[in-house]
Amino acid sequence: MKKENKKGLLWLCVVIVSILLDQLTKQLAVTHLKPIETFPIIEDVLHLTYVTNYGAAFGILADHRWVFLVISTVAIALLSCYLYFKRDDHPLLCTALSFIIGGGAGNMIDRTILGYVVDFVDFRLINFAVFNVADMFVCVGCAMMFLWLFRYAEFEDEKPKKPVTAPDTVPDATETETETETGDTDDASDRS
């Protein structure tokens, strides 16, 4: 198996594992949290709370399910293509893309099948929105992407510039001096 194919398979495995972890934890939330609604891990700090989210990330725009499905599908497809072509690039970039794709796909599966997303991580210390493992993968993937951008990405402006060479049509400095001394210029012949 070629090196490129091995790396592509590795990133595909990261995507699949992130989807499976998300779906497994959501199934556990439905099975164990839905009947009791909430379970405090650390009272008033971190709870596991069953919530159905009909909107986008953190419940934004709850009545626009199909818009999110279309946007998610396009984004996942574009990121997957980008990951395919960059599969041999820096591992931080490829891991970030794999996490974002896997998290997006995990929530898209819920929206497609259930019509909503199951959320259950309830960080109450700062009164934060309830979220799930897919949201964590997307957020961690985005953070990794920013780290890669600021630490490892090479931009066109930063590449060393080639030295500027004179075009062939510009006369050499010694030729100009010789012509002036001997009087062999076009201007001198025009005056005769």
Secondary structure, DSSP 8 states (H G I E B T S, - for coil): --HHHHHHHHHHHHHHHHHHHHHHHHHHIIIIITTTSEEEEETTTEEEEEEEE-SSGGG-STT-HHHHHHHHHHHHHHHHHHHHHTTTS-HHHHHHHHHHHHHHHHHHHHHHHTSSEEEEEEETTTT---B-HHHHHHHHHHHHHHHHHHHT---GGGS--------TTS--HHHHHHHHHHT-SHHHHHH-
